[in-house]
């Protein structure tokens, strides 16, 4: 016979569990209806996933120009690009002059470069504000009506704010773009990978999209890929300190040839770096670059890896919308129960003189529309196992990155291979 007190306790536990489950599955936000779907965030709701130099390449022969692809090969590349789900390409460097025609032909938008042809690192440049304003205004007004421009790429790159002439140029040019563009398209500027937050603060005040090199292998961080997290954190800190509305953009690499024995690692490198940047707060991806290079046979495996992520973010699963508009929740606890709980990062070039320790597994717990999403990224070069506390016992979980989409039997414990990424959609049973 069940005692009344025991029955009451059972009812309380049951109703408490039900209340928790209802709270856990409280719907998250949707894509705001006031943001145009065909415009790049933050002006619109489209996620920026693009590549520098789509179709570019080295000289074939003197006088033949910069296009390594034949027109037929370029046509195939753009059609595959569009079919993957990419809707923006560029900046285009040597192919800038034909980029608007290519955009119109293939139903794409482009990141279009504007600015004065000065090289601050090599020239003594005297900035005359009125002439900068006049030239930038001319460039913008000449193209302002073209709907295929998604973003203005303001150059020269890598402005050094401690140089008065350079920051004066940036401030003057950015103001001219904003005044001349009736569509108020976002301004993007690139900062080198070794830059800290302090360097980026004055730049974050002027731009809408802040990009910083995240070239993990090139920067000597191949074995310490948690550096991607540090990179995005620097962007976010600069934006916050600047009291800016700019958004952080990840700029991952696709240009350095790995040793032959490391070629099979490219998919895991790309997946880890991109998803860690997104979990850390990046709101766009601008890959450097899709340009063909001499002795760069890794072009194809790199591009395949990025295309796969493009399908995941821009395809039916709408993971890009989750990262842009999901509402972070704090009702899950993640604990490493096997393998390294922390990883160490040291980056003296970026002013990190003492090692920084990060959790080996980064995670994002966020609600979007009628589902909860959990992203796990293992930055350790070893396997780890994590225990997850807080998911209702009868919740349905699907690993969106698995080859076979079978519902997970339990998320109480999850094993992650070195640099592995998991993405779960969690819904009510």
C-alpha positions as CSV (number, residue, x, y, z in Angstrom):
1,X,0.0,0.0,0.0
2,X,1.4,3.4,-1.0
3,X,1.5,5.9,1.9
4,X,-0.2,9.3,1.3
5,X,3.0,11.1,1.9
6,X,4.8,8.9,-0.7
7,X,2.0,9.5,-3.2
8,X,2.1,13.3,-2.6
9,X,5.9,13.2,-3.2
10,X,5.5,11.3,-6.4
11,X,2.9,13.8,-7.7
12,X,5.2,16.7,-6.8
13,X,8.1,15.1,-8.6
14,X,6.0,14.3,-11.6
15,X,4.5,17.8,-11.9
16,X,7.9,19.4,-11.3
17,X,9.4,17.3,-14.0
18,X,6.6,18.3,-16.3
19,X,7.1,22.0,-15.5
20,X,10.8,21.7,-16.2
21,X,10.1,20.0,-19.6
22,X,7.6,22.7,-20.5
23,X,10.2,25.4,-19.6
24,X,12.9,23.6,-21.5
25,X,10.8,23.5,-24.6
26,X,9.7,27.1,-24.4
27,X,9.9,28.3,-28.1
28,X,12.8,30.5,-29.1
29,X,12.7,33.4,-31.5
30,X,12.1,33.2,-35.3
31,X,13.7,35.2,-38.0
32,X,12.6,38.8,-37.6
33,X,10.0,39.6,-40.3
34,X,11.3,43.2,-40.7
35,X,14.7,42.1,-42.0
36,X,14.9,41.5,-45.8
37,X,15.7,37.9,-46.6
38,X,17.8,38.9,-49.6
39,X,20.1,41.2,-47.7
40,X,23.1,40.3,-45.6
41,X,22.9,40.5,-41.8
42,X,22.8,42.9,-40.0
43,X,20.9,44.9,-42.6
44,X,18.9,41.7,-43.6
45,X,18.5,38.2,-42.3
46,X,20.8,36.4,-44.8
47,X,23.9,34.8,-43.3
48,X,27.1,35.9,-44.9
49,X,29.1,32.9,-46.1
50,X,31.4,33.8,-48.9
51,X,34.9,33.4,-50.3
52,X,37.5,35.8,-51.5
53,X,38.5,35.5,-55.2
54,X,36.0,33.1,-56.6
55,X,37.5,32.0,-59.9
56,X,40.8,33.9,-59.4
57,X,44.2,32.5,-60.1
58,X,47.8,33.3,-61.0
59,X,49.0,34.4,-64.4
60,X,48.9,31.6,-67.0
61,X,51.1,33.5,-69.5
62,X,52.2,37.1,-69.6
63,X,49.5,39.2,-71.1
64,X,46.7,36.6,-70.5
65,X,45.3,38.2,-67.4
66,X,44.6,36.7,-64.0
67,X,41.8,34.2,-64.7
68,X,43.1,30.7,-64.2
69,X,39.8,29.0,-65.0
70,X,38.6,28.9,-68.5
71,X,35.1,30.5,-69.0
72,X,33.6,27.0,-69.1
73,X,35.3,26.0,-65.9
74,X,34.3,29.3,-64.2
75,X,30.7,28.8,-65.3
76,X,30.7,25.3,-63.7
77,X,32.2,26.7,-60.5
78,X,29.6,29.4,-60.1
79,X,26.7,27.0,-60.9
80,X,28.0,24.6,-58.2
81,X,28.5,27.5,-55.9
82,X,24.9,28.6,-56.3
83,X,23.6,25.0,-56.0
84,X,25.4,24.5,-52.7
85,X,23.4,27.4,-51.2
86,X,26.0,30.2,-51.3
87,X,24.4,33.5,-52.4
88,X,27.3,35.9,-51.9
89,X,30.9,35.8,-53.4
90,X,33.9,38.0,-53.1
91,X,35.7,40.3,-52.4
92,X,37.2,39.5,-55.8
93,X,40.6,41.2,-56.0
94,X,41.8,40.8,-59.6
95,X,38.3,39.9,-60.8
96,X,36.6,42.9,-59.3
97,X,35.8,44.5,-62.6
98,X,33.7,41.6,-63.9
99,X,32.1,40.7,-60.5
100,X,28.9,42.6,-61.0
101,X,28.3,40.9,-64.4
102,X,29.0,37.5,-62.8
103,X,26.7,38.3,-59.9
104,X,23.8,39.2,-62.3
105,X,24.5,36.1,-64.5
106,X,24.4,33.6,-61.6
107,X,21.8,35.1,-59.3
108,X,24.4,36.0,-56.7
109,X,25.4,39.1,-54.8
110,X,29.0,40.3,-54.3
111,X,31.2,41.9,-51.7
112,X,32.5,44.9,-53.7
113,X,35.7,46.7,-52.9
114,X,35.9,50.5,-52.7
115,X,38.7,52.7,-51.5
116,X,41.7,54.6,-52.6
117,X,44.7,52.8,-54.1
118,X,47.2,53.7,-51.3
119,X,49.6,51.4,-49.6
120,X,50.1,52.8,-46.1
121,X,52.9,50.3,-45.3
122,X,55.0,51.4,-48.3
123,X,54.1,55.0,-48.9
124,X,54.1,58.3,-47.1
125,X,50.5,59.2,-47.5
126,X,49.0,62.6,-46.6
127,X,45.3,62.3,-46.2
128,X,43.2,65.2,-47.6
129,X,39.8,64.6,-46.1
130,X,37.9,66.4,-48.8
131,X,39.6,64.4,-51.6
132,X,38.9,61.1,-49.8
133,X,35.3,62.1,-49.4
134,X,35.0,63.2,-53.0
135,X,36.5,60.0,-54.4
136,X,34.6,57.5,-52.1
137,X,31.4,59.4,-52.8
138,X,32.0,59.1,-56.5
139,X,32.6,55.3,-56.3
140,X,29.5,54.6,-54.2
141,X,27.1,56.8,-56.2
142,X,28.4,55.2,-59.4
143,X,27.3,51.8,-58.2
144,X,24.6,52.6,-55.6
145,X,21.7,51.4,-57.7
146,X,23.2,48.0,-58.4
147,X,21.2,45.5,-56.3
148,X,23.9,42.8,-56.7
149,X,26.2,44.5,-54.2
150,X,25.7,43.1,-50.8
151,X,28.6,44.5,-48.8
152,X,31.2,47.3,-49.3
153,X,34.7,46.0,-48.7
154,X,36.7,49.1,-47.5
155,X,40.4,49.1,-48.4
156,X,43.3,49.3,-48.0
157,X,43.1,46.4,-45.5
158,X,44.8,46.2,-42.1
159,X,44.4,49.8,-41.0
160,X,46.7,50.7,-38.1
161,X,44.8,53.0,-35.8
162,X,47.9,54.3,-34.1
163,X,48.9,55.9,-37.4
164,X,46.9,59.2,-37.5
165,X,46.7,59.3,-41.3
166,X,45.4,55.8,-41.5
167,X,42.6,56.1,-39.0
168,X,41.7,59.5,-40.5
169,X,41.4,57.8,-43.8
170,X,39.2,55.0,-42.3
171,X,36.9,57.4,-40.5
172,X,36.5,59.7,-43.6
173,X,36.0,56.9,-46.0
174,X,33.4,55.1,-43.8
175,X,31.5,58.3,-43.3
176,X,31.4,58.9,-47.0
177,X,30.1,55.4,-47.8
178,X,27.3,55.8,-45.2
179,X,26.3,59.2,-46.6
180,X,26.4,58.2,-50.2
181,X,24.7,54.7,-50.1
182,X,20.9,55.0,-50.1
183,X,20.6,51.3,-49.3
184,X,22.9,51.5,-46.3
185,X,24.7,48.3,-47.1
186,X,27.2,47.1,-44.5
187,X,30.8,48.0,-44.5
188,X,33.4,45.3,-44.1
189,X,37.1,45.7,-43.1
190,X,39.8,43.1,-42.7
191,X,42.3,43.1,-39.8
192,X,45.4,40.8,-39.6
193,X,45.3,37.6,-37.5
194,X,47.7,38.8,-34.8
195,X,45.6,41.8,-33.9
196,X,44.2,42.0,-30.4
197,X,40.9,43.6,-29.3
198,X,42.7,46.9,-28.4
199,X,43.8,47.4,-32.0
200,X,40.3,46.8,-33.4
201,X,38.4,49.1,-31.1
202,X,38.7,52.2,-33.3
203,X,37.9,50.2,-36.4
204,X,34.8,48.6,-34.8
205,X,33.4,52.1,-34.4
206,X,33.3,52.6,-38.1
207,X,32.3,49.3,-39.7
208,X,29.4,46.9,-39.7
209,X,31.3,43.7,-40.3
210,X,34.6,43.2,-38.5
211,X,36.8,40.5,-39.9
212,X,40.1,39.3,-38.4
213,X,42.4,36.6,-40.0
214,X,41.7,33.2,-38.5
215,X,44.4,31.3,-40.4
216,X,45.1,28.6,-37.9
217,X,47.8,26.6,-39.7
218,X,49.4,29.6,-41.3
219,X,49.6,31.4,-37.9
220,X,51.4,28.4,-36.3
221,X,48.3,27.3,-34.3
222,X,47.7,24.0,-36.1
223,X,48.0,22.1,-32.8
224,X,46.2,24.7,-30.8
225,X,43.1,25.3,-32.8
226,X,41.2,26.8,-29.8
227,X,42.9,29.9,-31.1
228,X,39.8,30.3,-33.3
229,X,37.9,31.0,-30.1
230,X,40.4,33.6,-28.9
231,X,40.2,35.3,-32.3
232,X,36.4,35.7,-32.2
233,X,36.6,36.8,-28.6
234,X,39.0,39.6,-29.6
235,X,36.5,40.8,-32.2
236,X,33.6,40.7,-29.7
237,X,35.6,42.5,-27.0
238,X,36.6,45.2,-29.5
239,X,33.0,45.7,-30.6
240,X,31.7,45.9,-27.0
241,X,34.4,48.3,-26.0
242,X,33.7,50.5,-29.0
243,X,29.9,50.5,-28.1
244,X,29.4,49.4,-31.7
245,X,26.6,47.6,-33.5
246,X,29.2,45.8,-35.7
247,X,29.1,42.0,-36.0
248,X,32.1,39.7,-35.8
249,X,33.0,37.7,-38.9
250,X,35.3,34.6,-39.0
251,X,37.9,34.7,-41.7
252,X,39.2,31.1,-41.9
253,X,42.0,29.9,-44.2
254,X,42.2,28.1,-47.6
255,X,45.6,28.8,-49.1
256,X,48.4,26.9,-47.4
257,X,49.4,23.5,-48.7
258,X,49.7,20.9,-45.9
259,X,52.1,18.0,-46.0
260,X,50.7,15.0,-48.0
261,X,50.2,13.0,-44.8
262,X,47.9,15.7,-43.4
263,X,45.6,16.1,-46.4
264,X,43.0,13.7,-44.8
265,X,42.8,16.1,-41.8
266,X,41.4,19.0,-43.9
267,X,37.7,18.2,-43.3
268,X,38.2,18.0,-39.5
269,X,40.3,21.2,-39.5
270,X,37.7,23.1,-41.5
271,X,34.7,21.8,-39.5
272,X,36.3,22.5,-36.2
273,X,37.5,26.0,-37.1
274,X,34.2,27.2,-38.6
275,X,31.9,25.7,-35.9
276,X,34.1,26.9,-33.0
277,X,34.0,30.4,-34.4
278,X,30.2,30.3,-34.6
279,X,29.8,28.8,-31.2
280,X,32.1,31.6,-29.9
281,X,29.9,34.3,-31.4
282,X,30.8,34.8,-35.1
283,X,27.9,35.9,-37.3
284,X,29.4,35.4,-40.7
285,X,32.1,33.5,-42.6
286,X,34.5,34.9,-45.2
287,X,37.0,32.3,-46.4
288,X,40.4,33.3,-47.7
289,X,40.3,32.2,-50.5
290,X,38.9,30.4,-53.5
291,X,41.7,31.6,-55.7
292,X,43.7,28.9,-57.5
293,X,47.3,28.9,-56.5
294,X,50.5,27.4,-57.8
295,X,51.3,24.1,-56.0
296,X,48.1,24.2,-54.0
297,X,46.6,20.8,-54.6
298,X,44.6,21.0,-51.4
299,X,42.2,23.5,-53.1
300,X,39.7,20.7,-53.9
301,X,39.5,19.0,-50.5
302,X,39.3,22.4,-48.8
303,X,36.5,23.5,-51.0
304,X,34.6,20.3,-50.6
305,X,34.9,20.7,-46.8
306,X,33.6,24.3,-46.9
307,X,30.8,23.3,-49.3
308,X,29.6,20.7,-46.9
309,X,29.4,23.2,-44.1
310,X,27.6,25.5,-46.5
311,X,24.9,22.9,-47.0
312,X,24.5,22.5,-43.3
313,X,24.3,26.2,-42.5
314,X,22.4,27.4,-45.6
315,X,20.3,24.3,-46.4
316,X,17.1,22.9,-45.0
317,X,18.4,22.6,-41.5
318,X,18.8,26.4,-41.4
319,X,21.6,26.3,-38.9
320,X,22.7,29.7,-40.1
321,X,19.4,31.1,-38.8
322,X,20.0,29.3,-35.5
323,X,23.4,31.0,-35.1
324,X,22.1,34.5,-36.1
325,X,18.8,34.5,-34.2
326,X,18.8,31.7,-31.6
327,X,18.3,32.7,-28.0
328,X,21.0,31.3,-25.7
329,X,19.8,29.3,-22.7
330,X,21.7,28.4,-19.5
331,X,19.8,25.3,-18.4
332,X,22.4,22.7,-19.5
333,X,25.6,21.7,-17.8
334,X,28.5,20.1,-19.7
335,X,31.3,18.2,-17.8
336,X,34.2,16.4,-19.3
337,X,34.4,12.9,-17.7
338,X,37.1,11.4,-19.8
339,X,40.0,13.0,-21.7
340,X,41.5,16.5,-21.2
341,X,39.1,19.0,-19.6
342,X,41.2,22.0,-20.7
343,X,43.4,23.0,-23.6
344,X,46.2,25.6,-23.6
345,X,46.8,28.4,-26.0
346,X,49.8,30.6,-26.4
347,X,50.1,33.3,-29.1
348,X,53.0,35.6,-28.4
349,X,52.6,37.4,-31.8
350,X,49.2,38.5,-30.6
351,X,50.4,39.7,-27.2
352,X,49.4,36.5,-25.3
353,X,52.6,36.2,-23.3
354,X,51.2,33.8,-20.8
355,X,49.3,30.7,-21.8
356,X,45.5,30.9,-21.8
357,X,43.5,27.9,-20.8
358,X,40.1,27.1,-22.3
359,X,37.7,24.3,-21.7
360,X,38.5,21.6,-24.2
361,X,34.8,21.4,-25.2
362,X,33.0,24.6,-26.2
363,X,29.2,24.4,-26.4
364,X,26.3,26.5,-27.4
365,X,22.8,25.8,-26.0
366,X,20.3,27.9,-27.8
367,X,16.6,28.0,-28.7
368,X,15.2,28.7,-32.1
369,X,11.6,28.5,-33.1
370,X,10.2,25.2,-31.7
371,X,13.4,23.4,-31.0
372,X,16.5,23.5,-28.8
373,X,19.9,23.3,-30.4
374,X,23.1,22.0,-28.8
375,X,26.5,22.4,-30.5
376,X,29.6,20.7,-29.1
377,X,33.1,21.4,-30.3
378,X,36.1,19.5,-29.1
379,X,39.3,21.5,-29.5
380,X,41.5,18.9,-27.9
381,X,43.8,16.8,-30.1
382,X,42.5,13.8,-28.0
383,X,39.2,12.1,-27.6
384,X,36.9,13.3,-24.8
385,X,33.7,12.2,-23.3
386,X,31.2,14.7,-21.8
387,X,28.3,14.3,-19.4
388,X,25.3,16.5,-20.2
389,X,22.9,17.4,-17.5
390,X,19.6,19.2,-17.9
391,X,17.9,17.6,-21.0
392,X,14.5,16.1,-20.3
393,X,14.7,12.4,-20.3
394,X,12.1,11.8,-23.0
395,X,13.4,14.6,-25.4
396,X,14.0,13.6,-29.0
397,X,17.5,14.5,-30.1
398,X,18.9,14.3,-33.7
399,X,22.6,14.7,-34.6
400,X,22.4,17.0,-37.6
401,X,26.0,16.3,-38.7
402,X,25.7,12.5,-38.6
403,X,25.7,10.5,-41.9
404,X,22.6,8.7,-40.8
405,X,20.0,10.7,-38.9
406,X,18.9,8.3,-36.3
407,X,17.5,9.8,-33.1
408,X,20.0,9.7,-30.3
409,X,19.0,7.2,-27.6
410,X,20.5,9.4,-24.9
411,X,22.6,12.6,-24.5
412,X,23.6,11.9,-21.0
413,X,27.1,11.1,-22.2
414,X,28.6,12.0,-25.6
415,X,32.0,10.9,-26.9
416,X,33.9,13.2,-29.2
417,X,36.8,12.4,-31.4
418,X,39.8,14.8,-31.6
419,X,38.5,18.1,-33.1
420,X,35.0,16.6,-33.6
421,X,31.8,18.7,-33.8
422,X,28.3,17.6,-32.9
423,X,25.1,19.5,-33.6
424,X,21.9,18.3,-32.0
425,X,18.3,19.4,-32.6
426,X,16.3,18.6,-29.5
427,X,12.5,18.5,-29.6
428,X,9.6,17.3,-27.6
429,X,8.8,13.6,-28.0
